[in-house]
Amino acid sequence: MLKSIHHTAIICSDYETSKAFYVDKLGLEIIAETYREDRDSYKLDLALNGRYIIELFSFPNPPERVTRPEAAGLRHLAFAVDDLDQTVSELGQKGISAEPIRTDPGTGKRFTFFSDPDGLPLELYEA
């Protein structure tokens, strides 16, 4: 029935700030960028290693996220990394701070969280 996850949609409060974060700081690639005049909204299609993964939307005055991360709905978006320490260091050099690295008691894998400009929790999971 289901084949795979196609993409994740994220609504941001400041389009240019979030675009710079996901493209310039995290290194995602722009596939397409569309301004939808009837909605006063941008839609930015982003890829990671050539694979489409995120739709970044802007809308006028979106409501803020209720809590982090315990609100009903999407809890976080996780990215697999080969070297967690190196990735955390590279993000730090770009002004992005991460929580202390922890170990998942169920898998024994290391992980940490950081946030996008709107406070959306993003996870780095050492694969």
C-alpha positions in Angstrom: 0.0 0.0 0.0 2.4 2.8 1.1 5.7 3.0 -0.6 7.7 5.7 1.3 7.4 9.2 2.8 7.3 11.6 -0.1 7.9 14.9 1.7 7.3 16.9 4.8 5.5 20.3 4.7 6.7 23.1 7.0 4.9 26.5 7.4 7.3 29.3 8.4 6.7 32.7 9.9 9.5 34.5 8.0 10.1 33.1 4.6 13.5 34.6 3.9 14.9 33.6 7.3 13.7 30.1 7.0 14.9 29.8 3.4 18.4 30.9 4.4 18.3 28.5 7.3 17.3 25.4 5.3 19.4 26.2 2.2 22.4 28.2 3.4 22.9 26.6 6.9 21.6 23.1 6.5 22.6 22.7 2.8 19.3 21.6 1.3 19.0 22.1 -2.4 16.3 24.2 -4.1 14.2 22.2 -6.6 11.6 24.9 -7.2 10.4 28.2 -5.7 6.9 29.5 -6.4 5.2 32.6 -5.3 1.4 32.1 -5.2 0.0 35.6 -5.5 -3.6 34.5 -4.7 -2.4 33.3 -1.3 0.4 35.8 -0.7 2.5 32.7 -0.1 5.7 31.1 -1.2 6.3 27.4 -1.7 9.9 26.2 -1.7 10.6 22.6 -2.7 13.8 21.4 -1.1 15.9 18.3 -1.6 18.6 16.5 0.4 21.2 14.6 -1.7 19.0 14.9 -4.7 15.9 13.6 -3.0 12.8 15.8 -2.5 12.1 16.0 1.2 10.6 19.3 2.3 8.0 21.8 1.1 8.6 25.1 2.9 5.5 27.4 2.9 4.9 30.9 4.0 1.5 32.3 4.8 0.5 35.7 6.2 0.4 35.6 10.0 0.5 31.8 10.8 -0.3 30.9 14.4 2.7 30.0 16.6 3.5 26.4 17.5 1.7 25.7 20.8 4.4 23.7 22.7 7.7 22.1 22.0 7.5 19.2 21.2 4.5 17.8 23.1 1.6 19.4 21.1 -0.5 17.0 19.1 0.7 16.6 15.6 4.2 16.4 14.1 6.7 16.1 17.0 9.9 16.6 15.1 11.8 16.1 11.8 14.9 13.8 12.1 17.9 13.8 9.8 20.3 10.9 9.7 24.0 11.8 10.0 27.2 9.7 9.9 29.2 11.6 12.5 27.1 13.4 15.1 29.9 15.2 16.8 31.2 16.6 13.4 27.6 17.7 12.4 27.0 19.4 15.7 30.3 21.2 15.4 29.5 22.3 11.8 26.1 23.6 12.9 27.8 25.5 15.8 30.1 27.2 13.4 27.0 28.4 11.5 25.5 29.8 14.7 23.1 26.9 15.4 23.3 25.4 18.8 22.2 21.9 19.6 21.1 20.3 22.9 23.5 17.9 24.7 24.0 14.7 22.8 22.1 11.8 24.3 21.9 8.0 23.7 18.6 6.3 22.7 18.2 3.6 25.4 16.2 1.4 22.9 18.6 1.5 20.0 21.9 2.6 21.6 22.2 5.3 18.9 23.3 8.9 19.7 21.0 11.8 18.9 20.4 15.5 19.6 17.9 18.2 18.8 18.2 21.8 17.5 15.5 24.1 16.3 14.6 25.9 13.0 13.9 29.7 13.1 10.3 29.0 14.2 11.3 26.6 17.0 10.4 23.5 15.1 12.4 20.7 16.7 14.9 19.1 14.4 16.7 15.9 15.3 20.1 14.6 14.3 20.3 10.9 14.6 23.6 9.1 14.2 23.0 6.3 11.7 
